[in-house]
Amino acid sequence: MGNIMVSLRDIDESFLRSLAQQKYGGKKGSVSAVVKDALDVLKSGKTSSREHFLSFLSKGVKRQYKMYSKRAEIYD
């Protein structure tokens, strides 16, 4: 199993965490489970969700990000 580090806007992070709380009750791994559920919906072939997501990706996402020179800076 791989690990992916994702940066989200505060509002998106709050939304993701609230979904995890509602569905899984704040158990360990609940955020990962919500993301896995979302990916399963996309893989299931439900066209409206899949097309909406692919449309979103095709437009591109402009995000500002900070490059870290040392791993320890991530955890400050």
MDAnalysis code that builds the backbone (N, CA, C; Angstrom):
import MDAnalysis as mda
import numpy as np

u = mda.Universe.empty(228, n_residues=76, atom_resindex=np.repeat(np.arange(76), 3), trajectory=True)
u.add_TopologyAttr("name", ["N", "CA", "C"] * 76)
u.add_TopologyAttr("resid", np.arange(1, 77))
u.add_TopologyAttr("resname", ["MET", "GLY", "ASN", "ILE", "MET", "VAL", "SER", "LEU", "ARG", "ASP", "ILE", "ASP", "GLU", "SER", "PHE", "LEU", "ARG", "SER", "LEU", "ALA", "GLN", "GLN", "LYS", "TYR", "GLY", "GLY", "LYS", "LYS", "GLY", "SER", "VAL", "SER", "ALA", "VAL", "VAL", "LYS", "ASP", "ALA", "LEU", "ASP", "VAL", "LEU", "LYS", "SER", "GLY", "LYS", "THR", "SER", "SER", "ARG", "GLU", "HIS", "PHE", "LEU", "SER", "PHE", "LEU", "SER", "LYS", "GLY", "VAL", "LYS", "ARG", "GLN", "TYR", "LYS", "MET", "TYR", "SER", "LYS", "ARG", "ALA", "GLU", "ILE", "TYR", "ASP"])
u.atoms.positions = np.array([
    [0.852, -1.164, 0.000],
    [0.000, 0.000, 0.000],
    [0.899, 1.227, 0.000],
    [0.568, 2.198, -0.820],
    [1.364, 3.410, -0.922],
    [0.793, 4.530, -0.076],
    [1.607, 5.526, 0.131],
    [1.198, 6.728, 0.844],
    [1.290, 7.898, -0.110],
    [0.288, 8.751, -0.088],
    [0.256, 9.933, -0.928],
    [0.015, 11.134, -0.031],
    [0.837, 12.146, -0.193],
    [0.661, 13.373, 0.570],
    [-0.105, 14.361, -0.302],
    [-1.211, 14.861, 0.193],
    [-2.075, 15.754, -0.573],
    [-2.275, 17.037, 0.210],
    [-2.209, 18.168, -0.492],
    [-2.492, 19.454, 0.135],
    [-3.881, 19.901, -0.291],
    [-4.709, 20.239, 0.674],
    [-6.075, 20.675, 0.409],
    [-6.309, 22.039, 1.026],
    [-7.265, 22.754, 0.450],
    [-7.693, 23.997, 1.088],
    [-8.335, 23.625, 2.415],
    [-8.333, 24.564, 3.349],
    [-8.893, 24.294, 4.673],
    [-10.349, 23.853, 4.595],
    [-11.121, 24.482, 3.721],
    [-12.543, 24.144, 3.598],
    [-12.713, 22.726, 3.067],
    [-11.846, 22.315, 2.132],
    [-11.927, 20.957, 1.588],
    [-11.498, 19.920, 2.625],
    [-10.486, 20.256, 3.393],
    [-10.044, 19.348, 4.454],
    [-11.143, 19.172, 5.493],
    [-11.792, 20.263, 5.860],
    [-12.893, 20.182, 6.836],
    [-14.023, 19.314, 6.304],
    [-14.330, 19.482, 5.013],
    [-15.389, 18.690, 4.396],
    [-15.030, 17.205, 4.404],
    [-13.800, 16.892, 4.027],
    [-13.348, 15.502, 4.003],
    [-13.395, 14.887, 5.395],
    [-12.918, 15.636, 6.376],
    [-12.930, 15.119, 7.747],
    [-14.356, 14.962, 8.284],
    [-15.263, 15.868, 7.906],
    [-16.648, 15.733, 8.371],
    [-17.321, 14.515, 7.737],
    [-17.014, 14.255, 6.456],
    [-17.537, 13.035, 5.828],
    [-17.030, 11.791, 6.543],
    [-15.747, 11.800, 6.871],
    [-15.153, 10.658, 7.571],
    [-15.797, 10.476, 8.943],
    [-16.044, 11.573, 9.627],
    [-16.672, 11.518, 10.954],
    [-18.099, 10.966, 10.850],
    [-18.850, 11.459, 9.867],
    [-20.238, 11.020, 9.694],
    [-20.323, 9.545, 9.325],
    [-19.473, 9.120, 8.410],
    [-19.598, 7.755, 7.894],
    [-18.926, 6.714, 8.778],
    [-17.755, 7.047, 9.333],
    [-16.980, 6.053, 10.070],
    [-16.763, 6.400, 11.538],
    [-17.317, 7.504, 11.992],
    [-17.266, 7.828, 13.406],
    [-15.899, 8.212, 13.946],
    [-15.029, 8.711, 13.103],
    [-13.731, 9.181, 13.574],
    [-12.748, 8.088, 13.942],
    [-13.010, 6.876, 13.490],
    [-12.065, 5.789, 13.762],
    [-10.775, 6.016, 12.993],
    [-9.717, 5.373, 13.439],
    [-8.438, 5.468, 12.754],
    [-8.605, 4.947, 11.325],
    [-8.105, 5.711, 10.364],
    [-8.210, 5.311, 8.967],
    [-9.491, 5.751, 8.287],
    [-10.310, 6.538, 8.969],
    [-11.597, 6.923, 8.388],
    [-11.432, 7.860, 7.188],
    [-10.449, 8.755, 7.225],
    [-10.226, 9.647, 6.081],
    [-9.794, 8.821, 4.873],
    [-8.898, 7.885, 5.077],
    [-8.463, 7.009, 3.981],
    [-9.639, 6.211, 3.429],
    [-10.519, 5.768, 4.291],
    [-11.672, 4.987, 3.854],
    [-12.610, 5.828, 2.994],
    [-12.806, 7.097, 3.339],
    [-13.665, 7.978, 2.551],
    [-13.053, 8.211, 1.168],
    [-11.742, 8.413, 1.106],
    [-11.069, 8.600, -0.179],
    [-11.189, 7.327, -1.006],
    [-11.007, 6.158, -0.377],
    [-11.144, 4.890, -1.085],
    [-12.565, 4.727, -1.624],
    [-13.565, 5.096, -0.819],
    [-14.961, 5.028, -1.277],
    [-15.181, 5.899, -2.507],
    [-14.602, 7.110, -2.490],
    [-14.751, 8.016, -3.632],
    [-14.111, 7.426, -4.880],
    [-12.942, 6.825, -4.722],
    [-12.278, 6.195, -5.865],
    [-13.074, 4.997, -6.379],
    [-13.671, 4.249, -5.475],
    [-14.500, 3.116, -5.889],
    [-15.694, 3.572, -6.719],
    [-16.295, 4.702, -6.344],
    [-17.420, 5.247, -7.109],
    [-16.952, 5.628, -8.505],
    [-15.783, 6.267, -8.592],
    [-15.254, 6.638, -9.907],
    [-14.940, 5.410, -10.760],
    [-14.390, 4.365, -10.137],
    [-14.041, 3.150, -10.880],
    [-15.273, 2.355, -11.282],
    [-16.372, 2.532, -10.555],
    [-17.568, 1.739, -10.830],
    [-18.198, 2.085, -12.169],
    [-17.793, 3.210, -12.747],
    [-18.295, 3.551, -14.069],
    [-19.565, 4.370, -14.058],
    [-19.957, 4.884, -12.923],
    [-21.117, 5.767, -12.904],
    [-20.733, 7.007, -13.703],
    [-21.327, 7.123, -14.874],
    [-20.846, 8.089, -15.853],
    [-20.907, 9.529, -15.370],
    [-21.956, 9.925, -14.681],
    [-22.052, 11.331, -14.306],
    [-20.919, 11.727, -13.363],
    [-20.619, 10.893, -12.377],
    [-19.536, 11.201, -11.447],
    [-18.196, 11.149, -12.149],
    [-18.002, 10.129, -12.954],
    [-16.730, 9.953, -13.642],
    [-16.487, 11.090, -14.632],
    [-17.511, 11.444, -15.417],
    [-17.363, 12.510, -16.400],
    [-17.118, 13.851, -15.727],
    [-17.793, 14.098, -14.627],
    [-17.592, 15.345, -13.890],
    [-16.154, 15.428, -13.380],
    [-15.653, 14.356, -12.830],
    [-14.300, 14.337, -12.302],
    [-13.276, 14.518, -13.419],
    [-13.445, 13.803, -14.534],
    [-12.513, 13.931, -15.648],
    [-12.565, 15.324, -16.258],
    [-13.749, 15.921, -16.295],
    [-13.878, 17.296, -16.778],
    [-13.107, 18.250, -15.884],
    [-13.226, 18.039, -14.594],
    [-12.509, 18.860, -13.622],
    [-11.006, 18.730, -13.829],
    [-10.527, 17.502, -14.028],
    [-9.100, 17.276, -14.226],
    [-8.599, 17.873, -15.537],
    [-9.420, 17.829, -16.573],
    [-8.972, 18.333, -17.872],
    [-8.784, 19.843, -17.862],
    [-9.530, 20.545, -17.001],
    [-9.385, 21.998, -16.897],
    [-8.103, 22.376, -16.180],
    [-7.582, 21.448, -15.415],
    [-6.356, 21.718, -14.672],
    [-6.670, 22.364, -13.335],
    [-5.769, 22.193, -12.448],
    [-5.927, 22.735, -11.109],
    [-4.697, 23.567, -10.812],
    [-4.913, 24.822, -10.516],
    [-3.777, 25.684, -10.182],
    [-3.703, 25.791, -8.668],
    [-2.662, 25.257, -8.139],
    [-2.448, 25.282, -6.691],
    [-1.083, 25.882, -6.417],
    [-1.005, 26.590, -5.332],
    [0.296, 27.051, -4.884],
    [0.828, 25.999, -3.926],
    [2.095, 25.760, -4.003],
    [2.678, 24.779, -3.112],
    [4.056, 25.233, -2.684],
    [4.491, 24.684, -1.607],
    [5.790, 25.027, -1.067],
    [6.687, 23.804, -1.190],
    [7.859, 24.020, -1.728],
    [8.824, 22.937, -1.818],
    [9.620, 22.893, -0.514],
    [9.726, 21.747, 0.036],
    [10.471, 21.565, 1.270],
    [11.856, 21.023, 0.947],
    [12.848, 21.562, 1.612],
    [14.199, 21.069, 1.367],
    [14.555, 19.921, 2.314],
    [13.884, 19.891, 3.464],
    [14.142, 18.834, 4.434],
    [12.819, 18.227, 4.876],
    [12.811, 16.944, 5.094],
    [11.596, 16.255, 5.525],
    [11.066, 16.818, 6.851],
    [11.946, 17.243, 7.735],
    [11.540, 17.747, 9.032],
    [10.685, 19.012, 8.920],
    [10.845, 19.784, 7.836],
    [10.055, 21.005, 7.658],
    [8.569, 20.713, 7.485],
    [8.246, 19.555, 6.987],
    [6.851, 19.177, 6.774],
    [6.103, 19.106, 8.102],
    [6.780, 18.703, 9.155],
    [6.132, 18.448, 10.432],
    [6.224, 19.612, 11.412],
    [6.739, 20.767, 10.970],
    [6.813, 21.927, 11.855],
    [5.468, 22.575, 12.030],
])
